[in-house]
Amino acid sequence: MKTRALRVGASAWVAISFCLESGCGTGAPVLAPTDPTAQAPSSSPFKENLSSSSEILRARAWDQTRRFKALFKAEVSPRAGAIGRGYLSVWWDGATGTLTWRASAPIAGSGKGGVLRKGKRGGDSPLPGNLDPTDLISCILGSPAEGSTRSTLLDNQGRVVEMRFPKSEVVAFQPGEGVPRRIEANGPDGRAVLTLEAYSSWPESEEIPLL
């Protein structure tokens, strides 16, 4: 599979539980030609402002008070085999650093749902490949975790538009409000594209649907 594929599916009853938010941004981001922090001299105001902006955005993405649910339409093209299409539903709890996911069909042999925990290893993953839970969560949030050493490319507003991982996986993002509007992953196992269909807050009183 030539991508860190995001193969997915989700049942219609899951899709009904989501409310589209009008706050999702539109339009492709303007890319900086290369890593901005590598371009500018150490004393450059551009470097300082961009670094400050990216840190603010990272802090917002990983805010411990943040709770949201999102629905993505997915298309996965494995290195060998048929193209998979469907939906992936996710629920994020920043306080516990936990991302719960549901799909309508098994993905990469990991079943129809699972839990990813920041800083932990193991657990079923909605994506084929070798990304650890924190990296997988970073892909959904569109931002690396604090202290991450992953290579990132920023646009001229300090938003992450690309992340590179140790196993040659490259994930590109179309930034949006809340979570990326589009996530495209390419790697040794294939290619996958997630397109945001719905995003909203997740009230503490609302339970995650059972499998």
FIKOLZA-1660 file (N, C-alpha, C; in steps of 0.1 Angstrom, whole numbers, plus 5000, padded with zeros to 4 digits):
% residues 211
   i   px   py   pz ch aa at
   1 5009 4988 5000  A  M  N
   1 5000 5000 5000  A  M CA
   1 5009 5012 5000  A  M  C
   2 5007 5021 4991  A  K  N
   2 5016 5032 4990  A  K CA
   2 5011 5044 4998  A  K  C
   3 5006 5043 5009  A  T  N
   3 5001 5054 5016  A  T CA
   3 4998 5050 5030  A  T  C
   4 4998 5059 5038  A  R  N
   4 4993 5057 5051  A  R CA
   4 4979 5057 5050  A  R  C
   5 4973 5048 5044  A  A  N
   5 4959 5049 5040  A  A CA
   5 4949 5051 5051  A  A  C
   6 4939 5059 5048  A  L  N
   6 4929 5062 5058  A  L CA
   6 4916 5055 5052  A  L  C
   7 4916 5042 5051  A  R  N
   7 4905 5036 5046  A  R CA
   7 4893 5036 5056  A  R  C
   8 4881 5038 5051  A  V  N
   8 4871 5041 5061  A  V CA
   8 4857 5037 5056  A  V  C
   9 4848 5037 5066  A  G  N
   9 4834 5035 5064  A  G CA
   9 4827 5038 5076  A  G  C
  10 4814 5043 5075  A  A  N
  10 4806 5045 5087  A  A CA
  10 4792 5044 5084  A  A  C
  11 4784 5039 5093  A  S  N
  11 4770 5036 5091  A  S CA
  11 4762 5049 5090  A  S  C
  12 4750 5048 5083  A  A  N
  12 4742 5060 5082  A  A CA
  12 4737 5065 5095  A  A  C
  13 4735 5056 5105  A  W  N
  13 4730 5061 5118  A  W CA
  13 4740 5069 5125  A  W  C
  14 4753 5066 5122  A  V  N
  14 4764 5075 5128  A  V CA
  14 4763 5089 5122  A  V  C
  15 4762 5089 5108  A  A  N
  15 4762 5102 5101  A  A CA
  15 4750 5111 5106  A  A  C
  16 4739 5105 5109  A  I  N
  16 4727 5113 5114  A  I CA
  16 4730 5120 5127  A  I  C
  17 4739 5114 5135  A  S  N
  17 4742 5120 5148  A  S CA
  17 4751 5133 5147  A  S  C
  18 4756 5136 5135  A  F  N
  18 4764 5147 5134  A  F CA
  18 4757 5159 5128  A  F  C
  19 4761 5171 5133  A  C  N
  19 4755 5184 5128  A  C CA
  19 4766 5191 5121  A  C  C
  20 4764 5195 5108  A  L  N
  20 4774 5203 5101  A  L CA
  20 4776 5217 5107  A  L  C
  21 4788 5221 5108  A  E  N
  21 4790 5235 5113  A  E CA
  21 4794 5244 5102  A  E  C
  22 4789 5256 5102  A  S  N
  22 4792 5265 5092  A  S CA
  22 4806 5271 5093  A  S  C
  23 4813 5268 5104  A  G  N
  23 4826 5275 5106  A  G CA
  23 4837 5268 5099  A  G  C
  24 4835 5257 5092  A  C  N
  24 4846 5251 5084  A  C CA
  24 4851 5260 5074  A  C  C
  25 4865 5262 5073  A  G  N
  25 4870 5271 5064  A  G CA
  25 4870 5265 5050  A  G  C
  26 4871 5273 5039  A  T  N
  26 4871 5268 5026  A  T CA
  26 4884 5273 5018  A  T  C
  27 4887 5267 5007  A  G  N
  27 4898 5271 4999  A  G CA
  27 4911 5265 5004  A  G  C
  28 4920 5263 4994  A  A  N
  28 4933 5257 4997  A  A CA
  28 4942 5266 5003  A  A  C
  29 4951 5262 5012  A  P  N
  29 4960 5271 5018  A  P CA
  29 4971 5275 5009  A  P  C
  30 4977 5287 5012  A  V  N
  30 4989 5291 5004  A  V CA
  30 5001 5285 5011  A  V  C
  31 5009 5277 5004  A  L  N
  31 5020 5270 5009  A  L CA
  31 5032 5279 5010  A  L  C
  32 5040 5278 5020  A  A  N
  32 5053 5284 5020  A  A CA
  32 5062 5275 5012  A  A  C
  33 5071 5280 5004  A  P  N
  33 5079 5272 4995  A  P CA
  33 5086 5261 5002  A  P  C
  34 5092 5263 5014  A  T  N
  34 5098 5253 5022  A  T CA
  34 5095 5256 5037  A  T  C
  35 5101 5248 5045  A  D  N
  35 5099 5250 5060  A  D CA
  35 5103 5265 5063  A  D  C
  36 5093 5273 5067  A  P  N
  36 5096 5287 5070  A  P CA
  36 5107 5289 5081  A  P  C
  37 5108 5281 5090  A  T  N
  37 5118 5282 5101  A  T CA
  37 5132 5280 5095  A  T  C
  38 5133 5273 5084  A  A  N
  38 5146 5270 5078  A  A CA
  38 5150 5281 5069  A  A  C
  39 5140 5289 5064  A  Q  N
  39 5142 5299 5054  A  Q CA
  39 5148 5312 5060  A  Q  C
  40 5142 5316 5071  A  A  N
  40 5144 5329 5076  A  A CA
  40 5156 5329 5085  A  A  C
  41 5164 5340 5085  A  P  N
  41 5175 5342 5095  A  P CA
  41 5169 5341 5109  A  P  C
  42 5178 5339 5119  A  S  N
  42 5174 5337 5133  A  S CA
  42 5167 5350 5138  A  S  C
  43 5171 5361 5133  A  S  N
  43 5165 5374 5138  A  S CA
  43 5153 5379 5130  A  S  C
  44 5148 5370 5120  A  S  N
  44 5137 5375 5112  A  S CA
  44 5124 5376 5119  A  S  C
  45 5117 5387 5118  A  P  N
  45 5104 5389 5124  A  P CA
  45 5094 5379 5118  A  P  C
  46 5096 5375 5105  A  F  N
  46 5087 5366 5099  A  F CA
  46 5088 5352 5106  A  F  C
  47 5100 5348 5109  A  K  N
  47 5102 5335 5116  A  K CA
  47 5095 5336 5130  A  K  C
  48 5097 5347 5137  A  E  N
  48 5092 5348 5150  A  E CA
  48 5077 5348 5150  A  E  C
  49 5071 5355 5141  A  N  N
  49 5056 5356 5140  A  N CA
  49 5050 5343 5136  A  N  C
  50 5056 5336 5127  A  L  N
  50 5051 5324 5122  A  L CA
  50 5052 5313 5133  A  L  C
  51 5063 5313 5140  A  S  N
  51 5065 5304 5151  A  S CA
  51 5055 5306 5162  A  S  C
  52 5052 5318 5165  A  S  N
  52 5042 5322 5175  A  S CA
  52 5028 5317 5171  A  S  C
  53 5025 5320 5158  A  S  N
  53 5012 5316 5153  A  S CA
  53 5010 5301 5153  A  S  C
  54 5020 5293 5149  A  S  N
  54 5019 5279 5148  A  S CA
  54 5017 5273 5162  A  S  C
  55 5024 5279 5172  A  E  N
  55 5023 5274 5186  A  E CA
  55 5009 5277 5192  A  E  C
  56 5003 5288 5188  A  I  N
  56 4990 5291 5193  A  I CA
  56 4980 5281 5187  A  I  C
  57 4981 5278 5174  A  L  N
  57 4972 5269 5167  A  L CA
  57 4974 5255 5173  A  L  C
  58 4987 5251 5176  A  R  N
  58 4989 5238 5182  A  R CA
  58 4982 5237 5196  A  R  C
  59 4984 5247 5204  A  A  N
  59 4978 5247 5217  A  A CA
  59 4962 5246 5216  A  A  C
  60 4956 5253 5206  A  R  N
  60 4942 5252 5205  A  R CA
  60 4938 5238 5200  A  R  C
  61 4945 5232 5191  A  A  N
  61 4942 5218 5187  A  A CA
  61 4942 5208 5198  A  A  C
  62 4952 5209 5207  A  W  N
  62 4954 5199 5217  A  W CA
  62 4948 5204 5231  A  W  C
  63 4940 5215 5231  A  D  N
  63 4935 5220 5243  A  D CA
  63 4928 5209 5251  A  D  C
  64 4931 5208 5264  A  Q  N
  64 4925 5197 5272  A  Q CA
  64 4910 5199 5275  A  Q  C
  65 4905 5211 5273  A  T  N
  65 4890 5213 5274  A  T CA
  65 4882 5210 5262  A  T  C
  66 4889 5206 5251  A  R  N
  66 4883 5205 5238  A  R CA
  66 4876 5191 5237  A  R  C
  67 4864 5191 5233  A  R  N
  67 4857 5179 5230  A  R CA
  67 4849 5181 5216  A  R  C
  68 4851 5172 5207  A  F  N
  68 4844 5173 5194  A  F CA
  68 4841 5159 5188  A  F  C
  69 4832 5159 5178  A  K  N
  69 4830 5147 5170  A  K CA
  69 4830 5152 5156  A  K  C
  70 4835 5143 5147  A  A  N
  70 4836 5146 5133  A  A CA
  70 4833 5134 5124  A  A  C
  71 4829 5136 5113  A  L  N
  71 4826 5126 5103  A  L CA
  71 4833 5129 5090  A  L  C
  72 4841 5119 5085  A  F  N
  72 4849 5120 5073  A  F CA
  72 4844 5110 5063  A  F  C
  73 4843 5115 5051  A  K  N
  73 4842 5106 5039  A  K CA
  73 4856 5101 5035  A  K  C
  74 4857 5089 5032  A  A  N
  74 4871 5083 5029  A  A CA
  74 4871 5075 5016  A  A  C
  75 4883 5076 5010  A  E  N
  75 4886 5068 4999  A  E CA
  75 4900 5062 5001  A  E  C
  76 4902 5049 5000  A  V  N
  76 4915 5043 5003  A  V CA
  76 4919 5035 4991  A  V  C
  77 4931 5037 4986  A  S  N
  77 4936 5030 4975  A  S CA
  77 4948 5022 4980  A  S  C
  78 4947 5009 4984  A  P  N
  78 4958 5001 4989  A  P CA
  78 4967 4998 4977  A  P  C
  79 4979 4994 4981  A  R  N
  79 4989 4990 4971  A  R CA
  79 4985 4979 4963  A  R  C
  80 4977 4970 4969  A  A  N
  80 4971 4958 4962  A  A CA
  80 4957 4956 4966  A  A  C
  81 4948 4955 4957  A  G  N
  81 4934 4953 4961  A  G CA
  81 4925 4964 4956  A  G  C
  82 4912 4963 4959  A  A  N
  82 4902 4972 4954  A  A CA
  82 4902 4985 4963  A  A  C
  83 4898 4996 4957  A  I  N
  83 4896 5009 4964  A  I CA
  83 4885 5008 4973  A  I  C
  84 4887 5012 4986  A  G  N
  84 4876 5012 4996  A  G CA
  84 4871 5026 4998  A  G  C
  85 4857 5027 4999  A  R  N
  85 4851 5040 5001  A  R CA
  85 4841 5038 5012  A  R  C
  86 4839 5049 5020  A  G  N
  86 4830 5048 5031  A  G CA
  86 4831 5060 5040  A  G  C
  87 4828 5059 5053  A  Y  N
  87 4828 5070 5063  A  Y CA
  87 4835 5066 5076  A  Y  C
  88 4842 5075 5082  A  L  N
  88 4849 5073 5095  A  L CA
  88 4844 5084 5105  A  L  C
  89 4839 5079 5116  A  S  N
  89 4834 5088 5127  A  S CA
  89 4844 5088 5138  A  S  C
  90 4847 5100 5143  A  V  N
  90 4857 5101 5155  A  V CA
  90 4851 5110 5166  A  V  C
  91 4855 5107 5178  A  W  N
  91 4851 5115 5190  A  W CA
  91 4864 5118 5197  A  W  C
  92 4867 5131 5200  A  W  N
  92 4879 5135 5207  A  W CA
  92 4877 5141 5220  A  W  C
  93 4883 5136 5231  A  D  N
  93 4883 5141 5244  A  D CA
  93 4896 5146 5248  A  D  C
  94 4898 5159 5248  A  G  N
  94 4912 5165 5251  A  G CA
  94 4916 5163 5265  A  G  C
  95 4907 5162 5275  A  A  N
  95 4910 5160 5289  A  A CA
  95 4917 5147 5291  A  A  C
  96 4913 5136 5284  A  T  N
  96 4919 5123 5286  A  T CA
  96 4929 5120 5274  A  T  C
  97 4929 5128 5264  A  G  N
  97 4938 5125 5253  A  G CA
  97 4934 5113 5245  A  G  C
  98 4920 5111 5244  A  T  N
  98 4915 5099 5238  A  T CA
  98 4907 5102 5226  A  T  C
  99 4910 5094 5215  A  L  N
  99 4902 5095 5203  A  L CA
  99 4895 5082 5200  A  L  C
 100 4882 5082 5200  A  T  N
 100 4874 5070 5197  A  T CA
 100 4870 5070 5183  A  T  C
 101 4870 5059 5176  A  W  N
 101 4866 5059 5162  A  W CA
 101 4857 5047 5159  A  W  C
 102 4848 5050 5149  A  R  N
 102 4839 5040 5145  A  R CA
 102 4838 5039 5129  A  R  C
 103 4837 5027 5124  A  A  N
 103 4836 5026 5109  A  A CA
 103 4826 5015 5106  A  A  C
 104 4820 5015 5094  A  S  N
 104 4810 5006 5091  A  S CA
 104 4815 4992 5086  A  S  C
 105 4828 4992 5084  A  A  N
 105 4835 4979 5079  A  A CA
 105 4849 4979 5085  A  A  C
 106 4854 4967 5086  A  P  N
 106 4868 4966 5091  A  P CA
 106 4878 4974 5083  A  P  C
 107 4887 4980 5089  A  I  N
 107 4897 4988 5082  A  I CA
 107 4911 4983 5085  A  I  C
 108 4919 4979 5075  A  A  N
 108 4932 4974 5078  A  A CA
 108 4932 4962 5088  A  A  C
 109 4922 4955 5089  A  G  N
 109 4921 4943 5098  A  G CA
 109 4919 4947 5112  A  G  C
 110 4916 4960 5115  A  S  N
 110 4915 4964 5129  A  S CA
 110 4900 4964 5134  A  S  C
 111 4891 4958 5127  A  G  N
 111 4877 4958 5132  A  G CA
 111 4870 4971 5128  A  G  C
 112 4858 4973 5135  A  K  N
 112 4849 4984 5131  A  K CA
 112 4850 4995 5141  A  K  C
 113 4859 4995 5151  A  G  N
 113 4860 5006 5160  A  G CA
 113 4872 5004 5169  A  G  C
 114 4876 5014 5176  A  G  N
 114 4887 5013 5186  A  G CA
 114 4889 5026 5193  A  G  C
 115 4900 5026 5201  A  V  N
 115 4904 5038 5209  A  V CA
 115 4919 5041 5207  A  V  C
 116 4922 5053 5205  A  L  N
 116 4936 5057 5204  A  L CA
 116 4939 5067 5216  A  L  C
 117 4950 5065 5223  A  R  N
 117 4953 5073 5235  A  R CA
 117 4966 5080 5233  A  R  C
 118 4967 5093 5235  A  K  N
 118 4979 5101 5234  A  K CA
 118 4989 5096 5243  A  K  C
 119 5002 5094 5238  A  G  N
 119 5013 5089 5246  A  G CA
 119 5013 5074 5249  A  G  C
 120 5003 5067 5244  A  K  N
 120 5002 5053 5247  A  K CA
 120 5005 5045 5234  A  K  C
 121 5009 5033 5235  A  R  N
 121 5011 5024 5224  A  R CA
 121 5000 5013 5223  A  R  C
 122 4999 5008 5211  A  G  N
 122 4989 4997 5209  A  G CA
 122 4975 5002 5207  A  G  C
 123 4965 4993 5206  A  G  N
 123 4951 4997 5203  A  G CA
 123 4948 4996 5188  A  G  C
 124 4936 4993 5185  A  D  N
 124 4932 4992 5171  A  D CA
 124 4932 5005 5165  A  D  C
 125 4936 5005 5152  A  S  N
 125 4938 5018 5144  A  S CA
 125 4929 5017 5132  A  S  C
 126 4923 5029 5129  A  P  N
 126 4915 5030 5116  A  P CA
 126 4923 5030 5104  A  P  C
 127 4937 5032 5105  A  L  N
 127 4946 5033 5094  A  L CA
 127 4956 5022 5093  A  L  C
 128 4958 5017 5081  A  P  N
 128 4969 5007 5080  A  P CA
 128 4982 5013 5081  A  P  C
 129 4993 5006 5085  A  G  N
 129 5006 5011 5086  A  G CA
 129 5011 5011 5101  A  G  C
 130 5021 5019 5103  A  N  N
 130 5028 5018 5116  A  N CA
 130 5028 5031 5124  A  N  C
 131 5019 5040 5121  A  L  N
 131 5019 5052 5129  A  L CA
 131 5014 5049 5143  A  L  C
 132 5021 5055 5153  A  D  N
 132 5016 5052 5167  A  D CA
 132 5004 5061 5170  A  D  C
 133 4997 5058 5181  A  P  N
 133 4985 5065 5185  A  P CA
 133 4986 5080 5185  A  P  C
 134 4997 5085 5190  A  T  N
 134 4998 5100 5191  A  T CA
 134 4999 5106 5177  A  T  C
 135 5006 5099 5168  A  D  N
 135 5008 5104 5154  A  D CA
 135 4994 5103 5147  A  D  C
 136 4987 5092 5149  A  L  N
 136 4974 5091 5143  A  L CA
 136 4964 5102 5147  A  L  C
 137 4964 5105 5160  A  I  N
 137 4956 5116 5166  A  I CA
 137 4960 5129 5159  A  I  C
 138 4974 5131 5158  A  S  N
 138 4979 5143 5152  A  S CA
 138 4973 5145 5138  A  S  C
 139 4971 5134 5130  A  C  N
 139 4966 5135 5117  A  C CA
 139 4952 5140 5117  A  C  C
 140 4944 5136 5126  A  I  N
 140 4930 5140 5127  A  I CA
 140 4929 5154 5132  A  I  C
 141 4937 5158 5142  A  L  N
 141 4937 5172 5147  A  L CA
 141 4944 5182 5137  A  L  C
 142 4952 5176 5128  A  G  N
 142 4960 5185 5119  A  G CA
 142 4971 5193 5125  A  G  C
 143 4977 5187 5136  A  S  N
 143 4987 5194 5144  A  S CA
 143 4995 5184 5152  A  S  C
 144 5009 5185 5152  A  P  N
 144 5017 5176 5160  A  P CA
 144 5015 5179 5175  A  P  C
 145 5017 5169 5183  A  A  N
 145 5016 5171 5197  A  A CA
 145 5028 5179 5202  A  A  C
 146 5027 5185 5214  A  E  N
 146 5038 5193 5220  A  E CA
 146 5050 5184 5222  A  E  C
 147 5061 5189 5218  A  G  N
 147 5074 5182 5219  A  G CA
 147 5076 5172 5208  A  G  C
 148 5067 5171 5198  A  S  N
 148 5069 5162 5187  A  S CA
 148 5081 5166 5179  A  S  C
 149 5088 5156 5173  A  T  N
 149 5100 5159 5165  A  T CA
 149 5096 5156 5150  A  T  C
 150 5083 5154 5147  A  R  N
 150 5079 5152 5133  A  R CA
 150 5082 5164 5125  A  R  C
 151 5086 5162 5112  A  S  N
 151 5089 5173 5103  A  S CA
 151 5075 5178 5098  A  S  C
 152 5074 5191 5098  A  T  N
 152 5061 5198 5094  A  T CA
 152 5064 5209 5084  A  T  C
 153 5054 5211 5075  A  L  N
 153 5055 5222 5066  A  L CA
 153 5043 5232 5070  A  L  C
 154 5046 5245 5071  A  L  N
 154 5035 5254 5075  A  L CA
 154 5032 5263 5063  A  L  C
 155 5019 5268 5063  A  D  N
 155 5016 5279 5053  A  D CA
 155 5019 5292 5059  A  D  C
 156 5015 5303 5052  A  N  N
 156 5019 5316 5057  A  N CA
 156 5011 5321 5069  A  N  C
 157 5002 5313 5074  A  Q  N
 157 4995 5317 5086  A  Q CA
 157 4999 5308 5098  A  Q  C
 158 5009 5300 5096  A  G  N
 158 5014 5291 5106  A  G CA
 158 5006 5278 5108  A  G  C
 159 4998 5275 5098  A  R  N
 159 4990 5263 5099  A  R CA
 159 4998 5251 5093  A  R  C
 160 4996 5239 5098  A  V  N
 160 5003 5228 5093  A  V CA
 160 4996 5223 5080  A  V  C
 161 5004 5221 5070  A  V  N
 161 4998 5216 5057  A  V CA
 161 5005 5203 5053  A  V  C
 162 5015 5199 5060  A  E  N
 162 5021 5186 5057  A  E CA
 162 5029 5181 5069  A  E  C
 163 5028 5168 5072  A  M  N
 163 5036 5162 5082  A  M CA
 163 5043 5150 5076  A  M  C
 164 5055 5147 5080  A  R  N
 164 5063 5135 5075  A  R CA
 164 5067 5127 5087  A  R  C
 165 5066 5113 5085  A  F  N
 165 5068 5104 5096  A  F CA
 165 5079 5094 5093  A  F  C
 166 5085 5087 5103  A  P  N
 166 5097 5079 5101  A  P CA
 166 5096 5068 5091  A  P  C
 167 5084 5062 5088  A  K  N
 167 5083 5051 5078  A  K CA
 167 5080 5056 5064  A  K  C
 168 5084 5068 5061  A  S  N
 168 5082 5074 5048  A  S CA
 168 5067 5078 5045  A  S  C
 169 5059 5079 5055  A  E  N
 169 5045 5083 5054  A  E CA
 169 5045 5099 5053  A  E  C
 170 5038 5104 5043  A  V  N
 170 5036 5118 5042  A  V CA
 170 5021 5121 5042  A  V  C
 171 5017 5130 5051  A  V  N
 171 5003 5134 5052  A  V CA
 171 5001 5149 5050  A  V  C
 172 4993 5152 5040  A  A  N
 172 4990 5166 5036  A  A CA
 172 4976 5170 5041  A  A  C
 173 4975 5183 5045  A  F  N
 173 4962 5188 5050  A  F CA
 173 4957 5200 5043  A  F  C
 174 4944 5201 5042  A  Q  N
 174 4938 5214 5038  A  Q CA
 174 4932 5219 5051  A  Q  C
 175 4938 5229 5057  A  P  N
 175 4933 5234 5070  A  P CA
 175 4919 5239 5070  A  P  C
 176 4913 5238 5082  A  G  N
 176 4899 5242 5083  A  G CA
 176 4897 5246 5098  A  G  C
 177 4885 5250 5101  A  E  N
 177 4882 5254 5115  A  E CA
 177 4878 5241 5123  A  E  C
 178 4885 5239 5133  A  G  N
 178 4883 5227 5141  A  G CA
 178 4892 5215 5138  A  G  C
 179 4890 5210 5126  A  V  N
 179 4899 5199 5121  A  V CA
 179 4901 5202 5106  A  V  C
 180 4911 5195 5100  A  P  N
 180 4914 5197 5086  A  P CA
 180 4901 5193 5077  A  P  C
 181 4899 5201 5067  A  R  N
 181 4888 5198 5058  A  R CA
 181 4892 5186 5049  A  R  C
 182 4905 5184 5047  A  R  N
 182 4909 5173 5038  A  R CA
 182 4922 5167 5044  A  R  C
 183 4923 5154 5044  A  I  N
 183 4936 5148 5049  A  I CA
 183 4940 5138 5038  A  I  C
 184 4951 5139 5033  A  E  N
 184 4956 5130 5022  A  E CA
 184 4969 5123 5027  A  E  C
 185 4969 5110 5029  A  A  N
 185 4980 5102 5034  A  A CA
 185 4986 5093 5023  A  A  C
 186 4999 5094 5022  A  N  N
 186 5006 5086 5012  A  N CA
 186 5018 5079 5019  A  N  C
 187 5020 5066 5017  A  G  N
 187 5030 5058 5023  A  G CA
 187 5032 5045 5017  A  G  C
 188 5041 5036 5022  A  P  N
 188 5044 5023 5016  A  P CA
 188 5032 5015 5014  A  P  C
 189 5021 5016 5022  A  D  N
 189 5009 5008 5021  A  D CA
 189 4999 5012 5011  A  D  C
 190 5000 5025 5006  A  G  N
 190 4990 5029 4996  A  G CA
 190 4986 5044 4998  A  G  C
 191 4975 5048 4994  A  R  N
 191 4970 5062 4995  A  R CA
 191 4956 5062 5001  A  R  C
 192 4954 5073 5009  A  A  N
 192 4940 5074 5014  A  A CA
 192 4937 5089 5015  A  A  C
 193 4924 5092 5014  A  V  N
 193 4920 5106 5014  A  V CA
 193 4907 5107 5023  A  V  C
 194 4908 5115 5033  A  L  N
 194 4896 5118 5042  A  L CA
 194 4891 5132 5039  A  L  C
 195 4878 5133 5037  A  T  N
 195 4872 5146 5034  A  T CA
 195 4861 5149 5045  A  T  C
 196 4863 5160 5051  A  L  N
 196 4853 5163 5062  A  L CA
 196 4839 5165 5057  A  L  C
 197 4830 5158 5064  A  E  N
 197 4816 5159 5061  A  E CA
 197 4808 5167 5072  A  E  C
 198 4812 5165 5084  A  A  N
 198 4806 5171 5095  A  A CA
 198 4815 5173 5107  A  A  C
 199 4813 5184 5115  A  Y  N
 199 4821 5186 5127  A  Y CA
 199 4813 5194 5137  A  Y  C
 200 4813 5190 5149  A  S  N
 200 4806 5198 5159  A  S CA
 200 4812 5195 5173  A  S  C
 201 4808 5202 5183  A  S  N
 201 4812 5199 5197  A  S CA
 201 4805 5186 5201  A  S  C
 202 4811 5180 5211  A  W  N
 202 4806 5168 5217  A  W CA
 202 4803 5169 5231  A  W  C
 203 4790 5171 5235  A  P  N
 203 4786 5173 5249  A  P CA
 203 4790 5161 5257  A  P  C
 204 4793 5164 5270  A  E  N
 204 4797 5153 5279  A  E CA
 204 4785 5144 5281  A  E  C
 205 4773 5149 5280  A  S  N
 205 4761 5140 5282  A  S CA
 205 4758 5131 5271  A  S  C
 206 4765 5133 5260  A  E  N
 206 4762 5125 5248  A  E CA
 206 4772 5113 5247  A  E  C
 207 4766 5101 5247  A  E  N
 207 4774 5089 5246  A  E CA
 207 4778 5085 5232  A  E  C
 208 4789 5078 5231  A  I  N
 208 4794 5073 5218  A  I CA
 208 4785 5061 5214  A  I  C
 209 4780 5060 5202  A  P  N
 209 4772 5049 5198  A  P CA
 209 4780 5036 5199  A  P  C
 210 4773 5025 5203  A  L  N
 210 4779 5012 5205  A  L CA
 210 4781 5006 5191  A  L  C
 211 4791 4997 5190  A  L  N
 211 4793 4990 5178  A  L CA
 211 4782 4981 5175  A  L  C
% end
